[in-house]
Amino acid sequence: METKQIEKVLKAPAPHMVGDGFRVHNFFPSGYDINMSPFFLMDYGSKIQFSARKEPRGVGVHPHRGFETVTIAYHGAVAHHDSSGNSGVIYPGDVQWMTAASGVLHKEYHEAQYSLAGGPFQMVQLWVNLPAKNKMDKPKYQAIKQADMVHFNLQENGGKIEIIAGNYKGLKGNASTFTPVELYNARLNKGAEVSFSFPENYNTGLMVIEGSIRVNGSETAPADSFVYFKNQGEQINIETLENSIVLVLSGEPINEPIAQYGPFLMNTEAEINQAIEDYNRGCFGYLEE
């Protein structure tokens, strides 16, 4: 099997704040001009220490249409509410998979007890595009707790692969997706060796959350960097230089036009204008601030 070639190892872009609770590095689409379809956006919240605070930090009510948000927690805790009646808290190791589709209002804040205590905070949020035929589907919500996550234990105390979505070694993740998506947390011990195989046409990347790794026997990638692959070859080999956590992303591209305006991700400008009109008319429901 041919090795999947590395395009480049990308350093974290300069951070910016989303609301007052999320300091993020946007790797794409604004940080780097790379094609990671069906993943449209990746905000990486590198580890930061938040001071104790009575009033939780976060992001107030805002709309989404045409895609899914996937939030993966590594440190800290986030409470979520949306106008479809879904709510929950994600703690370290948990994943929140919200399908906005035809439209929801959404807010997310530091969980109350975490906010009162303060502490380290580290998260990833992905926007996963939806194909045109599903953009106006009914919204839904998938809460994936780490305790319930399907995982594969590596040999020789190498660690484990948590399968959020897709398949690894015949094990299927809990998340349901609209197009083929592979999304794993590889929690690897120092000296571990692990390989992944994805179709050549899948857009693929590795987000190094903690530690450092060597990829395909050549390139070294430290914490807070993203390894972006060419659409050549299928196999990826990872060796860990220290205890590491790696977010593995791969998916079949959605080869459709994209029109994006703020929190709306559609196919045409007319659909964007319709989304704005529907939002202004209150079609996304109601959510208290």
Secondary structure, DSSP 4 states (H G I P E B T S, - for coil): -PBPPEEEEEPPPPPEEETTTEEEEEEETTTS----TTEEEEEEEEEEEEPP-SS--EEEEEEEBSEEEEEEEEES-EEEEETTS-EEEE-TT-EEEEE-TT-EEEEEEE-HHHHHH-EEEEEEEEEEE--GGGTTSPPEEEEE-GGG-EEEEPSTT-EEEEEEESEETTEE-S---SS-EEEEEEEE-TT-EEEEE--TTSEEEEEEEESEEEETTTEEEETT-EEEE-SS-SEEEEEESSSEEEEEEEE----S--EEETTEEESSHHHHHHHHHHHHTTTT-----
